[in-house]
Amino acid sequence: MTGSSLFLFSLQDTRNLIRYGGLRPDRDTIQVDPALSYGLVEYLRIQDMLHRHGWSSRRCVPHGGHQFSLHIAAALKLGGNESYPGEFQPTGGFADDAAVEKSRVGLTDIPGIGFEGKAAFYKVLHDLHH
């Protein structure tokens, strides 16, 4: 492998991959989807396991393309965040008022995990509740 990026779901998947997949912590990237890997607590367990095996958190770029992954990447000082703003709506992409500058996006000042700044997603939740 040469600078590969792999998408994973669980602690067990990630552990098996770094044990048996031939990945190198100095050049390969691990992509775990925090939302599909049982949330932040399990994602933190994955980060802890990677650290114990010599991996830097900078080699981790969350998969998902949504605000939850962006917030986790920022909070844990990871190597970035995969994003594809036009996909997986209404949860995908960035908050409505997020500014993309030089291929970078920052967090908004809205409290929460990021979905709160998406009017279309709020409408879906509102409609489901009423």
MOMOPE-V30035 format. One record per residue. N is the residue number from 0. RES is the residue in three letters. SS is DSSP state (@ for helix, = for strand, . for the rest). PSI is psi in degrees with one decimal (none if undefined). OMEGA is omega in radians with two decimals (999 if undefined). Layout:
N | RES | SS | PSI | OMEGA
N | RES | SS | PSI | OMEGA
//
This chain:
0 | MET | . | 145.1 | 3.09
1 | THR | . | 102.2 | 3.12
2 | GLY | . | 47.0 | -3.07
3 | SER | . | 158.4 | 3.06
4 | SER | = | 126.0 | -3.10
5 | LEU | = | 141.3 | -3.07
6 | PHE | = | 127.1 | -3.06
7 | LEU | = | 164.4 | 3.14
8 | PHE | . | -35.5 | -2.93
9 | SER | . | 167.8 | 3.05
10 | LEU | @ | -44.2 | -3.12
11 | GLN | @ | -43.1 | 3.10
12 | ASP | @ | -47.0 | -3.08
13 | THR | @ | -44.5 | 3.12
14 | ARG | @ | -46.1 | 3.13
15 | ASN | @ | -38.7 | -3.12
16 | LEU | @ | -45.2 | -3.12
17 | ILE | @ | -24.8 | 3.08
18 | ARG | @ | -42.6 | -2.94
19 | TYR | @ | -4.6 | -3.02
20 | GLY | . | -1.3 | 3.12
21 | GLY | . | 18.2 | 3.13
22 | LEU | . | 150.3 | -3.13
23 | ARG | . | 124.1 | -3.06
24 | PRO | . | -9.4 | -3.14
25 | ASP | . | -8.8 | -3.11
26 | ARG | . | -15.8 | 3.14
27 | ASP | . | 158.0 | -3.09
28 | THR | = | 136.6 | 3.09
29 | ILE | = | 128.1 | 3.10
30 | GLN | = | 105.6 | 3.05
31 | VAL | = | 136.4 | 3.09
32 | ASP | = | 108.2 | -3.09
33 | PRO | . | -36.5 | -3.12
34 | ALA | . | -36.8 | -3.12
35 | LEU | . | -7.9 | 3.13
36 | SER | . | 34.8 | 3.02
37 | TYR | . | 24.5 | 2.97
38 | GLY | @ | -171.8 | -3.04
39 | LEU | @ | -42.4 | -3.08
40 | VAL | @ | -45.6 | 3.12
41 | GLU | @ | -35.8 | 3.08
42 | TYR | @ | -38.9 | 3.08
43 | LEU | @ | -36.6 | 3.07
44 | ARG | @ | -40.2 | 3.10
45 | ILE | @ | -44.0 | 3.12
46 | GLN | @ | -41.6 | 3.12
47 | ASP | @ | -45.1 | 3.12
48 | MET | @ | -43.6 | 3.12
49 | LEU | @ | -43.2 | 3.13
50 | HIS | @ | -43.9 | 3.12
51 | ARG | @ | -24.6 | 3.13
52 | HIS | . | 15.7 | 3.02
53 | GLY | . | 14.9 | -3.14
54 | TRP | . | 137.3 | 3.03
55 | SER | . | 145.3 | 3.07
56 | SER | @ | -20.0 | 3.11
57 | ARG | @ | -14.3 | 3.09
58 | ARG | @ | 4.8 | -3.13
59 | CYS | = | 128.7 | 3.11
60 | VAL | . | 102.9 | -3.07
61 | PRO | = | 139.5 | 3.03
62 | HIS | = | 155.1 | 3.03
63 | GLY | . | -36.6 | 3.10
64 | GLY | . | 28.5 | 3.14
65 | HIS | = | 172.2 | -3.06
66 | GLN | @ | -34.7 | -3.14
67 | PHE | @ | -46.5 | 3.12
68 | SER | @ | -39.0 | 3.12
69 | LEU | @ | -44.2 | 3.13
70 | HIS | @ | -40.3 | 3.11
71 | ILE | @ | -43.4 | 3.13
72 | ALA | @ | -41.3 | 3.14
73 | ALA | @ | -45.3 | -3.09
74 | ALA | @ | -38.1 | -3.07
75 | LEU | . | 3.1 | -3.14
76 | LYS | . | 49.8 | 3.14
77 | LEU | . | -178.6 | -3.06
78 | GLY | . | 4.1 | -3.13
79 | GLY | . | -166.2 | 3.12
80 | ASN | = | 130.3 | 3.08
81 | GLU | . | 132.2 | -3.14
82 | SER | . | 142.9 | 3.04
83 | TYR | . | 86.1 | -2.93
84 | PRO | . | -29.5 | -3.09
85 | GLY | . | -5.4 | -3.06
86 | GLU | . | 162.2 | 3.01
87 | PHE | . | 42.8 | 3.12
88 | GLN | . | 145.4 | 0.26
89 | PRO | . | 3.1 | -3.11
90 | THR | . | -23.5 | -3.07
91 | GLY | = | 163.1 | 3.08
92 | GLY | . | -156.5 | -3.03
93 | PHE | . | 170.2 | 3.04
94 | ALA | . | 152.8 | -3.08
95 | ASP | . | -33.2 | -3.09
96 | ASP | . | 12.6 | 3.13
97 | ALA | . | 138.6 | 3.12
98 | ALA | . | 127.9 | 3.07
99 | VAL | = | 120.4 | -3.14
100 | GLU | = | 123.5 | 3.14
101 | LYS | . | 45.5 | 3.12
102 | SER | . | 20.5 | 3.11
103 | ARG | = | 148.7 | 3.09
104 | VAL | = | 141.6 | 3.10
105 | GLY | . | 175.3 | 3.09
106 | LEU | . | 154.4 | 3.05
107 | THR | . | 176.8 | 3.14
108 | ASP | . | 4.5 | -3.11
109 | ILE | . | 129.1 | 3.10
110 | PRO | . | 152.1 | 3.10
111 | GLY | . | -162.2 | -3.11
112 | ILE | . | 8.3 | 3.03
113 | GLY | . | -28.4 | -3.13
114 | PHE | @ | -20.3 | -3.07
115 | GLU | @ | -23.1 | -3.12
116 | GLY | @ | 18.6 | -3.13
117 | LYS | . | 102.7 | -3.07
118 | ALA | @ | -38.6 | -3.12
119 | ALA | @ | -37.6 | 3.11
120 | PHE | @ | -41.5 | 3.09
121 | TYR | @ | -41.3 | 3.14
122 | LYS | @ | -42.7 | 3.11
123 | VAL | @ | -47.6 | 3.13
124 | LEU | @ | -42.1 | 3.12
125 | HIS | @ | -46.6 | -3.13
126 | ASP | @ | -35.4 | 3.11
127 | LEU | @ | -33.1 | -3.08
128 | HIS | @ | -27.0 | -3.07
129 | HIS | . | none | 999
//
